[in-house]
Amino acid sequence: MMKIAFFDTKDYDIPSFEKFGKEYGVEFKYYETKLSVDTAGLARGYDGVCAFVNDTIDAPVIDKLYGLGIRIIAMRCAGYNNVDLKHCFGKIHVVRVPAYSPYAVAEHTMALLLTSVRRIHKAYNRTKDFNFSLSGLMGFDLHGKTVGVIGTGKIGKVFIDICKGFGMRVLAYDKFPSAEGVQYVCLDELFGRSDIISLHCPLTEETEHLIDGAAVEKLKKGVIILNTSRGGLIDAEALLDGIKKRKIGAACLDVYEEESDVFFRDFSGHIVDDDVLARLLSMPNVIVTSHQAFLTEEALSGIAETTVKNLTAFFGGELCENELCYRCGNVENCVKERRERCF
């Protein structure tokens, strides 16, 4: 039986991973602590590690894991911006979950948008205090509005379909256009024409701070920004400045660029040291959820099943279609060309 050290464990992770682990012969040891150079030693005696979005998998961690005999890192998420893939090459293989339930994230994105536009969160808080006034709850129709979708992978495509169901006009931007029946435009045109902008692209060197101070200047006045992808896509200080200047009408965030020290933890009754996040949360037109867009029963089951299958394929000597390639630079698509492992 394969033995895997499982880092940054949450209660909701365990049932699905236990179910598929028993089915496929994988034994997990669950650690609440995040993976870092200080905690990597917990993987001693295990065959591999399972990590998440806020674990630190840089060169020192990789070297330490490699010295412990670890030969695979199974990311139980789609993103891998926290992994030094180049340093992994020749040492440790990395696999991921490229898709679990695109509906979970896309539906959460629309839920955030509707909550913001129709002031549902404010109405909920009022009626709890028996305040049934409608003052300040004026919203607007989504029908006929223009939404700009940046990133048209599986999640982006599902979100586009949802928006079309509301009768919205859709503009899209993607380096590799793949959605049918969608008008693709350049970023500047999308920024200038969109009433709503939703981010569904991975975080890379190219997309980091895609929404920065310069981009904010190009936005249509009053635009609503949605981000359920990766926090680093938005320069948080530029976002805050755009809101203060009334250029950005509202922001709905399920991710935040400095979330690793805050999200997934309970700080109620405590002072949060992140001044930018605190100021964003104080804004009446900002909604923040704590990286929960993926959190559905279907998504958790899909994440666990794919992760376990990735591990069994690797230890079974098979070519895993979800392994990230480091040799040619075509990280996600190289598997379509190769017939063997990268090393």
HELIX and SHEET records of a PDB file:
HELIX    1   1 ILE A   14  TYR A   24  1                                  11    
HELIX    2   2 ALA A   40  ALA A   43  5                                   4    
HELIX    3   3 ALA A   59  GLY A   67  1                                   9    
HELIX    4   4 LEU A   85  CYS A   88  1                                   4    
HELIX    5   5 PRO A  102  VAL A  117  1                                  16    
HELIX    6   6 ILE A  120  LYS A  128  1                                   9    
HELIX    7   7 LYS A  154  GLY A  165  1                                  12    
HELIX    8   8 LEU A  187  ARG A  193  1                                   7    
HELIX    9   9 GLY A  213  LYS A  218  1                                   6    
HELIX   10  10 GLY A  231  LEU A  233  5                                   3    
HELIX   11  11 ALA A  236  LYS A  244  1                                   9    
HELIX   12  12 GLU A  259  ASP A  261  5                                   3    
HELIX   13  13 ASP A  275  SER A  282  1                                   8    
HELIX   14  14 GLU A  297  PHE A  315  1                                  19    
HELIX   15  15 CYS A  334  LYS A  336  5                                   3    
SHEET    1   A 5 VAL A  26  TYR A  30  0                                        
SHEET    2   A 5 MET A   2  PHE A   6  1                                        
SHEET    3   A 5 GLY A  48  ALA A  51  1                                        
SHEET    4   A 5 ILE A  72  MET A  75  1                                        
SHEET    5   A 5 HIS A  93  VAL A  95  1                                        
SHEET    1   B 7 GLN A 183  TYR A 184  0                                        
SHEET    2   B 7 ARG A 169  TYR A 173  1                                        
SHEET    3   B 7 THR A 146  ILE A 150  1                                        
SHEET    4   B 7 ILE A 196  LEU A 199  1                                        
SHEET    5   B 7 VAL A 223  ASN A 227  1                                        
SHEET    6   B 7 ILE A 248  LEU A 253  1                                        
SHEET    7   B 7 VAL A 286  VAL A 288  1                                        
END                                                                             
